[in-house]
Amino acid sequence: MIKHFSLLSFMLLALGLHIQAQPQATVLVNDAQAHQTISRYIYGMFSEHLGRDIYDGIWVGKNSSIPNKDGIRLDVVEALRRIHVPVMRWPGGCFADEYHWKDGVGDPAQRPKTINTNWGGVTETNAFGTHEFMEFCRLVGCDPYIAGNVGSGTVQEMSEWVEYLNSNQESSITEWRKRNGQDSAWKVPFWGVGNESWGCGGNMTPEYYADLYRRYASFCKNYPGAPLKKIASGPNGHDLHWMEVLLQDIPHWMMWGISLHYYTVPTGNWSHKGSATDFGEDQYFSTLKRGLYMDQILNDQEALMNRYDPQKRLALVVDEWGVWTDVEPGTNPAFLYQQNSLRDALLAASTLNIFNQHCDRVRMANLAQTVNVLQSVILTHGPQMVLTPTYWVFDLYKVHQDARLVPLQLQTPDYVFGDDSLPAINASASIDSTGAMHISLVNIDPHQAITVKLEFPGSASWKFSGGQLLTSAHVNDCNTFEHPDLIHPTSFSGVRQSGNVWTVQMPAKSVVVLTLKK
Ligand code: AHR
């Protein structure tokens, strides 16, 4: 009897310990209700004339020993092609509102040199201008998104830029484009009317900006076959007042969308933002907490948009987002060069899950930035190139581009830190044009593996067709020029299927993307 009792208690104890050690989440996958499309533009990028993003990162010049096509480095192009970058925003950022596009066309030897007053006061050679940007987009296979200069430019200047890029009619401007080597119009669809007009773009009031927007937008014309998608410079994160004034003062038909910028600063303190790689669990937790706040921002901004635009004609365009840390020691503070860790990848994956879930309103997003600046997908050093953990998230998640969102009902245990907690698991799912379903799951808990139970009330006929895992030993691990492949996706097989119920063993601090087919 005593023996039996001890065996039983031992088994119960073991079971209890097991349950404690492996918490469980449940995801109800409503695959029969996949109606809303996840715009591919949610997976967009942003490149500014800032630090080494354009110069070094994208443009090395025709005479460089780094393999290039007309000055554009080919390793970077290939890497961006692989992740199917759908849209690239350029030339800024704050730089956009002091950029005069005519300085950047024509004979490179004749282009004026200007000063990049926003980013370190360095000399801007204007070697990379409109034609070079359009060629870069062509090579990458993405749509261009141009941010026009409202802060220090003129209506005429912006309106002529649209004409230069989009018109095939005979005019002095289009003749000039032809003399500069481009016969037919490129037909750029996306146009930002200013950038952060509440800040570096002119420190305007929303009322003043709304008036300016109306004026600028009136003279940015639709040329035949080139209708413009105009984007107003929207709020800083949770600023509801800025959003509401724009919604009240600008007729909806004058805008395709309204932008929103939100950066995740690990400490929340812009003077000491925190290191990109040297951080403890306190900053790991606060980074995730601040980053996941994106969901709240979108909920609140969308609620406001729904009041003025219940038909959802207007897009919300999150055209700057990402983690912003202190720069790497020894680098120019104005160049915003930072490393990129597994933590950043977990936040990118979680943020993209949030954007997918908000795809009825969020129709474009642009990571800040592409190469060598902030939460880049690529770092370069001379001829070397490193793909960051964030790059691999975009690679894994490209399957969601233009796929139909599958609604999920998620119950998750918490990741507890001190007396605070966050949902440990987040997810999104979609069905692509071939009928395959992809489910992206993130476990942000750095200590606990979690069993995720997937239930399919709609259909029993899905079959596991492959999985990919992104993780590493430590949340501050990163890919360096010495060890460029420390973090990259590996094949994932921790899935068991039993009828309509699947179990997925999610390792601690990991991203998993599953492919299911019928
Ligand atoms: O991405 C860096 C800067 O952050 C951009 O130039 C500006 O728009 C934002 O404040």
Residues whose N, C-alpha, C, O or C-beta is under 5 A from the ligand:
A	BS01	AHR	G93 C94 F95 E196 A368
